Amino acid sequence: MSSIFDTRMTRRTAMKNGVAAGVALGMTPWAVWAAQTAALPQITKTIPSSGEKLPVIGLGTNQYSVTDPAEIAARREVLKHFPELGAKVIDTARGYGEAEVGISNLLKELGSRDKIFLATKTQIRGQVLPGDGELEASLKRLQTNKLDLFQIRNFNGIDELFPKLQEWKKAGKVRYIGITTSTDNQYPDMKAALNKWPMDFIQVDYSIDNRGAADEILPLAQDKGAAVLINVPLGGRRGSVLSKVSNKPVPEWATAELDVTSWAQLFLKYNISHPAVTAVIPGTTKLAHLEDNQRAGRGRLPTAAQRKKIEELWASV
């Protein structure tokens, strides 16, 4: 009897065969991959407060505060190809070292700021800057006069800051406002904030190995009409979920039914198939990982029955 992990070919084999065929026709490996991916319909989801649609696979940037020329060059490649693959959402924070500055420099160099849905966050702890200081600090570092999404990070100064966010949105300095967390011990705070403040977005941790947000946070966000960004969708600092399946082939049924060729794509599709989730923001510093992740934003999404199947698959690991 076949195993739940059986597959006809691995992602590497499939990609190698496809690339070889394309190169034989005079195409570069990048062009082959882009053509294969673009052939699948892109998945978008709607921001409830406006009706605007966003591609479902974004980019997390807590590893973008770098000074080594080789590392800067690698991140430049990611940011260059990011909009070329149809992606838009980039999430950063003032607490990510010099990530805001590095990202803004690269977007300016690439001339692609207007193609990006740019989100950032206030500082994670300590005294918040007075007046418009929090907003002005990020606008200056990101070299822009308007943010797509400004978020209060981990509820630091929320009672003082959220009315300011509302003012900045009304003044047209930010398009959307929200709050974030990445730890389940702050879920009570998230519930309280959702019940108190009218927000466009929340950001919360959620993955196949970390589903606590699905109990109350995601349903409440959906009820309140808040879009949801998912951080650490592949495990992040908790330890990548991919390491647990690294020696196993992607199941044949997942490739046949869900258009996936890697575990990352399968687990990202699991995340974005939750009805409350708007987009996921996996951290990505390598072009190969960007390509892999973005494939998850195309083709078919898991149904409720297929989500259950993925959960059972994960339980068997």
C-alpha positions as semicolon CSV with decimal commas, in nm:
position;residue;x (nm);y (nm);z (nm)
1;M;0,000;0,000;0,000
2;S;0,133;0,343;-0,091
3;S;0,251;0,581;0,180
4;I;0,088;0,916;0,252
5;F;0,419;1,069;0,139
6;D;0,440;0,887;-0,196
7;T;0,489;1,102;-0,505
8;R;0,578;1,046;-0,867
9;M;0,857;1,297;-0,872
10;T;1,020;1,541;-0,636
11;R;1,003;1,917;-0,680
12;R;1,370;1,919;-0,778
13;T;1,312;1,662;-1,052
14;A;1,008;1,839;-1,188
15;M;1,177;2,176;-1,192
16;K;1,496;2,031;-1,342
17;N;1,301;1,870;-1,625
18;G;1,098;2,184;-1,692
19;V;1,401;2,411;-1,685
20;A;1,599;2,178;-1,912
21;A;1,318;2,183;-2,167
22;G;1,295;2,560;-2,154
23;V;1,670;2,614;-2,182
24;A;1,671;2,388;-2,487
25;L;1,430;2,638;-2,642
26;G;1,663;2,927;-2,565
27;M;1,500;3,049;-2,242
28;T;1,693;3,133;-1,924
29;P;1,612;2,928;-1,610
30;W;1,448;3,238;-1,458
31;A;1,231;3,290;-1,766
32;V;1,126;2,926;-1,762
33;W;1,030;2,939;-1,397
34;A;0,843;3,267;-1,438
35;A;0,651;3,131;-1,736
36;Q;0,555;2,814;-1,551
37;T;0,436;3,011;-1,250
38;A;0,252;3,277;-1,448
39;A;0,054;3,003;-1,622
40;L;-0,135;2,946;-1,296
41;P;-0,402;3,203;-1,197
42;Q;-0,293;3,434;-0,917
43;I;-0,482;3,419;-0,588
44;T;-0,591;3,748;-0,434
45;K;-0,799;3,831;-0,129
46;T;-1,002;4,138;-0,039
47;I;-0,933;4,391;0,235
48;P;-1,275;4,403;0,405
49;S;-1,268;4,775;0,491
50;S;-1,208;4,888;0,132
51;G;-1,261;4,606;-0,117
52;E;-0,903;4,640;-0,243
53;K;-0,752;4,308;-0,347
54;L;-0,405;4,191;-0,247
55;P;-0,190;3,901;-0,370
56;V;-0,180;3,648;-0,087
57;I;0,197;3,587;-0,060
58;G;0,397;3,880;0,072
59;L;0,740;3,930;0,225
60;G;0,865;3,958;0,583
61;T;1,187;4,154;0,630
62;N;1,326;4,112;0,981
63;Q;1,651;3,992;0,818
64;Y;1,692;4,299;0,597
65;S;1,916;4,503;0,827
66;V;2,247;4,410;0,660
67;T;2,563;4,590;0,557
68;D;2,763;4,320;0,377
69;P;2,761;4,396;0,000
70;A;2,687;4,033;-0,090
71;E;2,388;4,023;0,144
72;I;2,259;4,356;0,016
73;A;2,290;4,224;-0,340
74;A;2,091;3,911;-0,253
75;R;1,811;4,118;-0,101
76;R;1,815;4,347;-0,402
77;E;1,748;4,045;-0,624
78;V;1,452;3,948;-0,406
79;L;1,305;4,299;-0,417
80;K;1,369;4,327;-0,791
81;H;1,180;4,009;-0,879
82;F;0,913;4,047;-0,610
83;P;0,676;4,269;-0,814
84;E;0,771;4,090;-1,136
85;L;0,605;3,780;-0,989
86;G;0,292;3,980;-0,912
87;A;0,360;4,018;-0,539
88;K;0,292;4,342;-0,348
89;V;0,288;4,320;0,033
90;I;0,617;4,398;0,210
91;D;0,607;4,412;0,589
92;T;0,886;4,569;0,792
93;A;0,933;4,752;1,125
94;R;1,144;5,017;1,289
95;G;1,250;4,748;1,533
96;Y;1,420;4,547;1,257
97;G;1,745;4,739;1,288
98;E;1,803;4,933;0,967
99;A;1,561;4,724;0,758
100;E;1,333;5,020;0,679
101;V;1,631;5,220;0,550
102;G;1,776;4,932;0,352
103;I;1,444;4,844;0,192
104;S;1,365;5,205;0,099
105;N;1,709;5,251;-0,057
106;L;1,664;4,940;-0,270
107;L;1,309;5,025;-0,375
108;K;1,426;5,373;-0,472
109;E;1,714;5,228;-0,672
110;L;1,482;4,981;-0,843
111;G;1,211;5,242;-0,903
112;S;0,945;5,008;-0,772
113;R;0,795;5,184;-0,467
114;D;0,466;5,243;-0,647
115;K;0,432;4,869;-0,711
116;I;0,455;4,779;-0,342
117;F;0,197;4,766;-0,062
118;L;0,433;4,884;0,213
119;A;0,356;4,806;0,577
120;T;0,557;4,896;0,883
121;K;0,519;4,903;1,261
122;T;0,582;5,126;1,558
123;Q;0,857;5,040;1,804
124;I;0,803;4,724;2,002
125;R;0,873;4,859;2,351
126;G;0,962;5,172;2,543
127;Q;0,819;5,521;2,536
128;V;0,644;5,607;2,211
129;L;0,759;5,919;2,031
130;P;0,541;6,224;2,109
131;G;0,302;6,386;1,866
132;D;0,345;6,258;1,513
133;G;0,690;6,124;1,597
134;E;0,616;5,756;1,539
135;L;0,477;5,820;1,192
136;E;0,740;6,076;1,096
137;A;1,022;5,842;1,195
138;S;0,899;5,566;0,963
139;L;0,811;5,802;0,677
140;K;1,163;5,944;0,687
141;R;1,334;5,606;0,706
142;L;1,116;5,463;0,429
143;Q;1,161;5,775;0,211
144;T;0,791;5,806;0,142
145;N;0,514;6,054;0,221
146;K;0,244;5,791;0,265
147;L;0,227;5,440;0,410
148;D;-0,005;5,169;0,289
149;L;-0,032;5,013;0,637
150;F;0,087;5,142;0,975
151;Q;0,065;4,899;1,265
152;I;0,106;4,925;1,640
153;R;0,354;4,653;1,728
154;N;0,271;4,422;2,018
155;F;0,027;4,675;2,170
156;N;0,304;4,908;2,288
157;G;0,131;5,238;2,368
158;I;-0,192;5,134;2,197
159;D;-0,426;5,357;2,400
160;E;-0,217;5,661;2,312
161;L;-0,127;5,561;1,959
162;F;-0,445;5,421;1,808
163;P;-0,629;5,756;1,812
164;K;-0,320;5,902;1,640
165;L;-0,335;5,629;1,374
166;Q;-0,697;5,724;1,312
167;E;-0,594;6,088;1,271
168;W;-0,314;5,997;1,029
169;K;-0,551;5,783;0,823
170;K;-0,808;6,063;0,808
171;A;-0,535;6,303;0,697
172;G;-0,430;6,065;0,418
173;K;-0,085;5,993;0,562
174;V;-0,162;5,622;0,596
175;R;-0,412;5,415;0,400
176;Y;-0,478;5,140;0,655
177;I;-0,415;5,096;1,028
178;G;-0,384;4,797;1,256
179;I;-0,204;4,611;1,535
180;T;0,028;4,311;1,555
181;T;0,140;4,027;1,775
182;S;0,352;3,717;1,726
183;T;0,295;3,543;2,061
184;D;-0,011;3,363;2,192
185;N;0,022;3,515;2,538
186;Q;-0,094;3,843;2,379
187;Y;-0,409;3,694;2,228
188;P;-0,626;3,835;2,512
189;D;-0,489;4,180;2,426
190;M;-0,565;4,120;2,059
191;K;-0,924;4,021;2,138
192;A;-0,969;4,329;2,356
193;A;-0,828;4,556;2,086
194;L;-1,047;4,405;1,815
195;N;-1,350;4,466;2,032
196;K;-1,249;4,823;2,118
197;W;-1,095;4,978;1,808
198;P;-1,207;4,993;1,442
199;M;-0,907;4,855;1,258
200;D;-0,835;4,763;0,898
201;F;-0,573;4,495;0,970
202;I;-0,437;4,271;1,238
203;Q;-0,119;4,069;1,216
204;V;-0,081;3,744;1,406
205;D;0,132;3,426;1,412
206;Y;-0,021;3,118;1,251
207;S;0,118;2,804;1,085
208;I;0,043;2,435;1,045
209;D;0,239;2,379;1,368
210;N;0,099;2,682;1,552
211;R;-0,278;2,702;1,510
212;G;-0,381;2,872;1,831
213;A;-0,494;3,189;1,653
214;A;-0,761;2,988;1,470
215;D;-0,951;2,925;1,794
216;E;-1,070;3,281;1,861
217;I;-0,849;3,546;1,696
218;L;-0,909;3,465;1,331
219;P;-1,286;3,421;1,367
220;L;-1,311;3,747;1,563
221;A;-1,109;3,936;1,303
222;Q;-1,341;3,803;1,036
223;D;-1,647;3,909;1,235
224;K;-1,502;4,259;1,286
225;G;-1,413;4,302;0,920
226;A;-1,036;4,320;0,978
227;A;-0,792;4,191;0,718
228;V;-0,533;3,948;0,856
229;L;-0,161;3,927;0,784
230;I;0,012;3,610;0,902
231;N;0,366;3,625;1,037
232;V;0,596;3,322;1,086
233;P;0,374;3,113;0,852
234;L;0,648;2,851;0,818
235;G;0,745;2,847;1,184
236;G;0,995;3,133;1,197
237;R;1,198;3,154;1,512
238;R;1,000;2,864;1,660
239;G;1,189;2,641;1,419
240;S;1,089;2,596;1,057
241;V;0,817;2,341;0,996
242;L;1,004;2,253;0,680
243;S;1,283;2,084;0,874
244;K;1,038;1,817;0,988
245;V;0,958;1,709;0,632
246;S;1,290;1,779;0,462
247;N;1,358;1,411;0,395
248;K;1,009;1,333;0,265
249;P;0,865;1,385;-0,084
250;V;0,566;1,608;-0,136
251;P;0,253;1,390;-0,152
252;E;0,132;1,314;-0,503
253;W;-0,224;1,420;-0,420
254;A;-0,103;1,766;-0,312
255;T;0,069;1,824;-0,645
256;A;-0,224;1,689;-0,844
257;E;-0,500;1,866;-0,652
258;L;-0,337;2,186;-0,527
259;D;-0,072;2,278;-0,788
260;V;0,213;2,261;-0,535
261;T;0,565;2,138;-0,594
262;S;0,716;2,189;-0,249
263;W;0,634;2,159;0,120
264;A;0,664;2,537;0,161
265;Q;0,395;2,588;-0,101
266;L;0,166;2,331;0,063
267;F;0,197;2,483;0,410
268;L;0,159;2,838;0,280
269;K;-0,153;2,735;0,091
270;Y;-0,285;2,584;0,412
271;N;-0,238;2,922;0,583
272;I;-0,398;3,135;0,314
273;S;-0,691;2,899;0,264
274;H;-0,825;2,997;0,606
275;P;-1,121;3,224;0,524
276;A;-1,006;3,498;0,763
277;V;-0,651;3,522;0,628
278;T;-0,573;3,794;0,374
279;A;-0,200;3,738;0,314
280;V;0,106;3,570;0,461
281;I;0,448;3,732;0,497
282;P;0,718;3,464;0,506
283;G;1,068;3,598;0,568
284;T;1,269;3,565;0,249
285;T;1,626;3,670;0,169
286;K;1,702;3,434;-0,123
287;L;1,564;3,447;-0,474
288;A;1,507;3,070;-0,481
289;H;1,291;3,092;-0,169
290;L;1,099;3,386;-0,314
291;E;1,023;3,186;-0,628
292;D;0,911;2,888;-0,424
293;N;0,691;3,093;-0,191
294;Q;0,527;3,290;-0,470
295;R;0,420;2,969;-0,643
296;A;0,193;2,915;-0,340
297;G;0,004;3,228;-0,440
298;R;-0,118;3,071;-0,764
299;G;-0,345;2,787;-0,866
300;R;-0,593;2,610;-0,640
301;L;-0,642;2,658;-0,268
302;P;-0,728;2,374;-0,027
303;T;-1,094;2,317;0,046
304;A;-1,209;2,255;0,404
305;A;-1,173;1,881;0,344
306;Q;-0,823;1,924;0,200
307;R;-0,723;2,146;0,494
308;K;-0,823;1,860;0,722
309;K;-0,615;1,625;0,512
310;I;-0,312;1,852;0,550
311;E;-0,364;1,862;0,927
312;E;-0,378;1,480;0,934
313;L;-0,065;1,467;0,723
314;W;0,114;1,697;0,965
315;A;0,000;1,488;1,261
316;S;0,160;1,186;1,100
317;V;0,504;1,352;1,072
